[in-house]
């Protein structure tokens, strides 16, 4: 039963300084919700309601956000603000969230490995909330889950990127297997001439528990960190692993330009104030 999902959220958010000096990057707001909430809602849509957040120092606001705030709910109820009450209380009551601290910044692979005692011997999802994906075709994790339920194998979310950008991503080597895309290899941030394809991993994964065993013995890679991609490459040699080219709007909200783009695009799609936003933009453009 695929119900567990891991959110690595221990990064320092240095690309957003000074905003992230005292505020977790994951709590920066896209329109009217913190970035991490979009990822959690996506996971819930895919039936993954057992959530573990891998956090670090200064991330207490994430815990408070997903906790029940009895005083706030009481005040909203007394003020007759029932729609807002429903909005803030529903998510807290639909999820079970556990928190594990990554005590050393040893990379994404290490962050995922920190979740092993919580996940156990079960398949699990991993979501990087920096990658904001909005899709009318079912959430990104739901798209991956459909392939997992068909194959029982690990599944990776992919997107085609310009050749000039392959050095920014983990890039996969893939071959067609019927109506599926089987992954046979991958490399972390390759040079353009060394990239095996233009298919980039975009922060959505479903893994079999064998990944944990491989992460435990994966040596440090680029930057002295334990790279998730290195363990995935080993897993793809042992077990089938498939890729899904995700349908939907994708924003790299882990950098300021992508963050601003997400706010602008999703703001213009918000019926409540899209018209006012267009009018305001015309004044400045």
C-alpha positions, 0 to 999 in steps of 0.5 A: 500500500503506497501511502508514505511520502518523504519531503526533504526540507532541510536546505538553508535556502541561500538563494533567497537570502535575506528572506530566508534568514529567519523564514524557511524557504518552504514557507515562502508564499505562492499566491496564498499558500506556502510552497510546501503546502502545494506539495502536500496537497499534491501528495494527498491527491495521490493517496499519500497521507503519511508524510515525513518532513526531513527538516533542519535548524530554523524549520519550526514554522513548517511544523506549526503550519501543519499542526492544528491551531485550536486558538486560531480555529476558535477565533475564526469560528467566533468571527463567523469566518467559516470558509477560512476555518475550513481552509486552514483546518482541513489540511491539518486533519487530513494528514499525519505528519512526522518530522525527522531532523537531518543533523548534517547537510550531507546531500539529498540522498542522505536526507532521504535515508534519514526517513528509513526508520519511518518508512520501513520496508515499504514503497514510498514517494519523495517530493521536492517542493521546490518544483511546483507542478500544477496539472489538470491531468491529475497531480504529478504524484498521481501520474507516477502512482498510476505507473507504479501500480501497473509495474510495482517498480520505482517511477521517476518524474521527468521533463524535457529540458533544453540541451543548454540546461542539462547541466542543472539537472539529473539526466536519465538514459531511457529506452521505450518498453511497450507503452512505458519508458524504462530508465537504464541509467542516469547522471547528476548535472552532466556537461552538455556533451556528456548528457545521455538525453534531454530528459531531466528528473524534476523532483517527483519519485516513487521508490521501492525500499531497496533504495535505502540499502543502496543509499547506506553504501553510496559513497559521497559524490559531487560536492562531498554529498551523498547523491540520490542520483548515484543510488538510483543509478545502482537501483536501475541496474538491479530492478526495473525503473520507469520514467513518466514525462509529467503533464502540467505547468512546472515552476522551478520555485527554488530560485527567485525568478521561478518563484516570481514566475509562479506567483505571477502565472498562478495569480493570473489564474486566480479568479478572485483577483486575476482581473485586478492583477492584470489592470495593475500590471498594465500600469507598470509594463 
